[in-house]
Amino acid sequence: KPTVCAFIKFVQSLGYDEMAARIAEIGFDGVESTVRRGGHVLPERVEEDLPKQVEALRRHGIDVTIMTTDVLGLDQPLTEKVLRTGASLGIKKYRMGFYRYNPKRGVMKQLEAIRPRLRDLAAFNRDHSDLLSNIDCVESHHHRSASPPNCDLNSKSTQLLTSIKRIISSFLTLSV
């Protein structure tokens, strides 16, 4: 039976117990917890608050299957704390934050600029594969600030997709 999960942004104004009760009442098996700026769990409070959230959910038979984070690289001061805390609670997957597209710089230049951060983060994931598993998808939000506009993608789509595949296969492939 597939696990059906809720992205909890729509109930993150509720306390942990009420949120868990509502999610269970709806019938979800798991949640994607928002552990990020403005999220249900704030990164600076992850060690105190994520265990409370997970405990409330587990009392209702709900799992945290993945964390949505602001993680972009190991150079962020809270990255390791967020990932290690989640992993210690059995949360083995996380969704990264978003790299913002700058139409003045071009797609390829921006991909090359983020490559070192992804390489370091992938190495951390690989070194901690007992704690974390790989994210095996790429999400592209299509609002103005997050993704290249369609006209830019259409003109360079083959080059872009080839680069994305190369980055993913080079840096984000883990065996768990």
Disulfide bonds with the S-S distance in Angstrom:
none
